[in-house]
Amino acid sequence: MTAPLRRVLVRRPGALERWRDYGWRTEPDPAGVEAEHEALRAALAEAGAEVVVANPLDGNPDAVYVFDPALLTARGAVLLRPGKKARRGEPDAIGDELEAAGVTVRGQLQAPACAEGGDLVWLDEHTLAVGLGYRTNEAGAAALAEALPDIDVLAFDLPHCRGPGEVLHLMSLLSPLDADLALVQLPLLPTRLVQLLRERGVELVEVAEEEFDAHACNVLALGPRRVLAFNGNQRTRRRLEAAGVDVRVVDGRELGLKGEGGPTCLTQPLHRAVASL
């Protein structure tokens, strides 16, 4: 998840009228959303990635968060089944788009399994951490283990925090920065996962507590110790830079913060130089 990003899928924002139905915090400004997404695409291209742009899914503002409906592996994509019922149509749509982009679809989760990409973190090419919470269930973790027999799938319980009404993915608490470095919301991270990371020699950079709700932990690795983050969150940014991380920023007030998504949520990496995805 931290090798140099070379190709990435994004989805252009569509109609936003149903923002309340999808649990966005406040009403987004359409012009602001478009401007922020355009700036995101430009930043990804400037960082050296080919940007593949998918069409909007009208009526579903959450569809802009393309990381959630699919899991990419070295052998192709597994289409997921979102725990958020309103998003259940997204895996089929992104499956067609991935195949059009040259990515093989190798399987798809079926009921009762639920899993969202935000709960899935590759610790290395052979180890997948799965966060179990309100969006990803035990059946989903079991289905992923069956679909990926050559991968060590490790499940960790996520905290209740503020309950099912708010998004709390594993990647709300953990963002890989390099093979031996990660950004974390340490007080909420599962104990067993903290122990595992430390056993692996991973240094942990802690998010500033007061910046957690502004998605300070959700950063996209452009390469080892190179990330794209939302503008703001200055204390967390200083901590990252002190750890040797190059931080690039884009605005995300309309596109991300109001819909509870970050730079990782808005992107689906198709190819990383070392990971061969």
C-alpha positions as CSV (number, residue, x, y, z in Angstrom):
1,M,0.0,0.0,0.0
2,T,3.0,2.3,0.1
3,A,4.9,1.4,-3.1
4,P,5.1,4.3,-5.7
5,L,1.6,4.9,-7.1
6,R,1.6,4.6,-10.9
7,R,-2.1,4.2,-11.9
8,V,-5.2,5.1,-10.0
9,L,-9.0,5.0,-10.5
10,V,-11.2,7.9,-9.3
11,R,-14.9,8.5,-9.8
12,R,-16.2,11.9,-10.9
13,P,-18.8,13.2,-8.4
14,G,-22.4,13.0,-9.5
15,A,-25.7,14.4,-8.2
16,L,-25.6,15.4,-4.6
17,E,-29.3,15.9,-3.8
18,R,-29.5,12.7,-1.7
19,W,-26.7,13.7,0.7
20,R,-29.0,13.3,3.7
21,D,-30.0,9.8,2.7
22,Y,-26.3,8.8,2.6
23,G,-25.5,10.3,6.0
24,W,-23.3,13.2,4.9
25,R,-22.7,15.6,7.7
26,T,-23.9,18.7,6.0
27,E,-25.1,19.8,2.5
28,P,-22.1,19.9,0.1
29,D,-21.6,22.7,-2.4
30,P,-21.6,21.2,-5.9
31,A,-19.2,23.7,-7.3
32,G,-16.8,23.1,-4.4
33,V,-17.1,19.4,-4.8
34,E,-16.2,19.6,-8.5
35,A,-13.3,22.0,-7.8
36,E,-11.9,19.8,-5.1
37,H,-12.1,16.6,-7.2
38,E,-10.4,18.4,-10.2
39,A,-7.6,19.4,-7.8
40,L,-7.3,15.8,-6.5
41,R,-6.9,14.5,-10.0
42,A,-4.3,17.1,-10.8
43,A,-2.4,16.3,-7.6
44,L,-2.4,12.5,-8.4
45,A,-1.1,13.2,-11.9
46,E,1.6,15.6,-10.6
47,A,2.7,12.8,-8.3
48,G,3.3,10.6,-11.3
49,A,0.1,8.5,-11.5
50,E,-2.0,7.9,-14.5
51,V,-5.5,8.9,-13.5
52,V,-8.4,6.7,-14.8
53,V,-11.7,8.6,-14.4
54,A,-15.0,6.7,-14.0
55,N,-18.4,8.2,-14.6
56,P,-20.7,9.2,-11.7
57,L,-23.3,6.9,-10.3
58,D,-26.2,9.3,-10.2
59,G,-28.2,9.5,-7.0
60,N,-25.3,8.0,-5.0
61,P,-23.0,10.7,-3.6
62,D,-21.0,8.0,-1.7
63,A,-19.9,6.4,-5.0
64,V,-17.1,9.0,-5.3
65,Y,-15.4,7.0,-2.5
66,V,-14.1,4.3,-4.9
67,F,-11.8,2.6,-2.4
68,D,-14.7,0.8,-0.6
69,P,-16.4,-1.5,-3.2
70,A,-13.4,-3.5,-4.2
71,L,-10.1,-5.0,-2.9
72,L,-7.2,-5.2,-5.3
73,T,-4.7,-8.1,-5.0
74,A,-1.7,-9.1,-7.0
75,R,-3.9,-11.5,-9.0
76,G,-6.9,-9.2,-9.6
77,A,-9.8,-7.6,-7.8
78,V,-12.3,-9.0,-5.3
79,L,-15.6,-7.2,-5.4
80,L,-16.9,-6.5,-1.9
81,R,-20.3,-6.2,-0.4
82,P,-20.7,-2.9,1.5
83,G,-22.1,-3.0,5.0
84,K,-23.9,0.3,4.2
85,K,-27.0,-1.0,2.3
86,A,-27.3,2.1,0.1
87,R,-23.9,1.3,-1.4
88,R,-24.7,-2.3,-2.4
89,G,-24.9,-1.4,-6.2
90,E,-21.3,-0.1,-6.3
91,P,-19.4,-3.3,-6.6
92,D,-21.0,-4.4,-9.9
93,A,-20.4,-0.9,-11.3
94,I,-16.8,-0.8,-10.3
95,G,-16.3,-4.4,-11.5
96,D,-17.1,-3.3,-15.1
97,E,-14.8,-0.3,-14.7
98,L,-11.9,-2.3,-13.4
99,E,-12.2,-4.8,-16.2
100,A,-12.3,-1.9,-18.7
101,A,-9.1,-0.7,-17.1
102,G,-7.5,-4.1,-17.6
103,V,-7.9,-5.5,-14.0
104,T,-9.2,-9.0,-13.7
105,V,-12.2,-9.6,-11.4
106,R,-11.5,-12.8,-9.5
107,G,-14.5,-13.0,-7.2
108,Q,-17.3,-11.2,-5.4
109,L,-18.6,-11.4,-1.9
110,Q,-22.2,-12.6,-1.3
111,A,-24.6,-12.3,1.6
112,P,-24.3,-12.6,4.5
113,A,-20.7,-11.4,4.0
114,C,-20.1,-7.7,4.3
115,A,-16.8,-5.9,3.8
116,E,-15.7,-2.4,2.8
117,G,-12.3,-1.4,1.5
118,G,-11.8,1.1,4.3
119,D,-11.7,-1.8,6.7
120,L,-8.9,-3.7,4.7
121,V,-5.3,-2.9,5.2
122,W,-2.4,-4.8,3.5
123,L,0.4,-5.1,6.2
124,D,2.6,-6.7,3.5
125,E,1.9,-8.6,0.2
126,H,1.0,-11.7,2.2
127,T,-0.9,-10.3,5.1
128,L,-4.3,-8.5,5.1
129,A,-5.7,-6.9,8.3
130,V,-9.5,-6.8,8.4
131,G,-11.4,-4.5,10.8
132,L,-14.6,-5.9,12.1
133,G,-17.2,-3.3,12.9
134,Y,-20.5,-1.9,11.6
135,R,-19.4,-2.1,7.9
136,T,-17.4,-5.4,7.8
137,N,-18.5,-8.5,9.5
138,E,-17.0,-11.9,10.5
139,A,-18.7,-13.5,7.4
140,G,-16.9,-11.0,5.3
141,A,-13.5,-11.7,6.8
142,A,-14.2,-15.5,6.3
143,A,-15.2,-14.9,2.7
144,L,-12.0,-13.0,2.0
145,A,-9.9,-15.7,3.6
146,E,-11.6,-18.2,1.3
147,A,-11.2,-16.0,-1.8
148,L,-7.5,-15.4,-0.9
149,P,-6.1,-18.8,0.2
150,D,-2.5,-17.7,-0.2
151,I,-3.1,-14.6,2.0
152,D,-3.0,-14.5,5.8
153,V,-6.2,-12.7,6.7
154,L,-6.2,-11.4,10.3
155,A,-9.4,-10.0,11.8
156,F,-9.5,-7.3,14.5
157,D,-12.5,-5.9,16.4
158,L,-13.0,-2.2,16.0
159,P,-14.3,0.0,18.8
160,H,-18.0,1.1,19.0
161,C,-16.8,4.7,19.2
162,R,-19.8,6.8,18.2
163,G,-21.8,3.9,16.9
164,P,-23.2,2.8,13.5
165,G,-24.3,6.3,12.5
166,E,-20.8,7.4,11.8
167,V,-18.1,5.9,9.6
168,L,-15.3,4.2,11.5
169,H,-13.2,2.0,9.2
170,L,-9.9,0.4,10.1
171,M,-8.3,3.0,7.9
172,S,-9.9,5.7,10.1
173,L,-7.3,4.5,12.6
174,L,-4.4,3.3,10.5
175,S,-2.7,4.5,7.3
176,P,0.5,2.8,6.2
177,L,3.3,5.2,5.3
178,D,6.2,2.8,4.6
179,A,7.1,-0.8,5.3
180,D,8.2,0.3,8.8
181,L,6.1,3.4,9.4
182,A,2.3,4.0,9.9
183,L,0.1,6.9,10.9
184,V,-2.3,5.8,13.7
185,Q,-5.1,6.9,16.0
186,L,-3.5,4.9,18.8
187,P,-6.2,5.2,21.6
188,L,-8.8,3.5,19.3
189,L,-6.5,1.0,17.5
190,P,-7.1,-2.7,18.5
191,T,-4.6,-3.8,21.1
192,R,-3.6,-7.0,19.2
193,L,-3.0,-4.9,16.0
194,V,-0.8,-2.5,17.9
195,Q,1.2,-5.4,19.3
196,L,1.5,-6.9,15.8
197,L,2.7,-3.7,14.3
198,R,5.3,-3.3,17.0
199,E,6.5,-6.9,16.6
200,R,7.0,-6.1,13.0
201,G,9.2,-3.1,13.8
202,V,6.7,-0.6,12.5
203,E,7.1,2.9,14.0
204,L,3.8,4.6,14.9
205,V,3.2,8.3,14.2
206,E,0.2,9.4,16.3
207,V,-2.6,11.6,15.0
208,A,-3.1,14.8,17.0
209,E,-6.2,14.0,19.1
210,E,-8.1,17.2,18.2
211,E,-7.6,16.5,14.5
212,F,-9.1,13.0,14.4
213,D,-12.5,14.1,13.4
214,A,-11.0,16.1,10.4
215,H,-9.7,12.8,9.0
216,A,-6.1,13.4,9.9
217,C,-5.4,9.7,9.9
218,N,-6.7,9.2,6.4
219,V,-3.8,9.9,4.1
220,L,-3.0,8.3,0.7
221,A,0.5,6.9,0.2
222,L,2.0,8.2,-3.1
223,G,5.1,6.2,-2.4
224,P,7.3,5.3,0.6
225,R,7.1,8.3,3.1
226,R,5.2,10.4,0.5
227,V,1.5,11.1,1.2
228,L,-1.4,13.1,0.0
229,A,-3.5,14.5,2.8
230,F,-6.3,17.0,3.3
231,N,-5.3,20.6,3.9
232,G,-5.3,21.5,7.6
233,N,-4.4,19.2,10.5
234,Q,-1.2,21.1,11.0
235,R,-0.1,19.3,14.2
236,T,-0.4,15.9,12.6
237,R,1.4,17.2,9.5
238,R,4.3,18.4,11.6
239,R,4.5,15.0,13.3
240,L,4.6,13.3,9.8
241,E,7.3,15.6,8.6
242,A,9.3,15.1,11.7
243,A,9.2,11.4,10.9
244,G,10.6,12.1,7.4
245,V,7.3,12.0,5.5
246,D,6.8,14.3,2.5
247,V,3.2,15.7,2.9
248,R,1.3,17.1,-0.1
249,V,-2.1,18.5,0.5
250,V,-5.4,19.2,-1.3
251,D,-8.6,20.8,-0.1
252,G,-11.3,18.4,1.1
253,R,-13.8,20.3,3.1
254,E,-16.7,19.7,0.6
255,L,-15.7,16.5,-1.1
256,G,-14.3,14.6,1.9
257,L,-15.1,16.0,5.3
258,K,-18.8,16.5,4.7
259,G,-19.2,12.9,3.4
260,E,-16.7,11.4,5.9
261,G,-14.1,10.3,3.4
262,G,-10.4,11.0,3.0
263,P,-7.8,10.9,0.2
264,T,-7.6,7.1,0.4
265,C,-11.4,6.7,0.2
266,L,-11.4,8.8,-3.0
267,T,-8.9,6.6,-4.9
268,Q,-8.6,3.0,-6.0
269,P,-4.9,2.3,-6.7
270,L,-4.6,0.1,-9.8
271,H,-0.9,-0.2,-10.0
272,R,2.0,0.4,-7.6
273,A,5.5,0.0,-8.9
274,V,6.7,-2.6,-6.5
275,A,3.4,-4.3,-5.4
276,S,2.5,-5.2,-9.1
277,L,-1.2,-4.6,-8.5
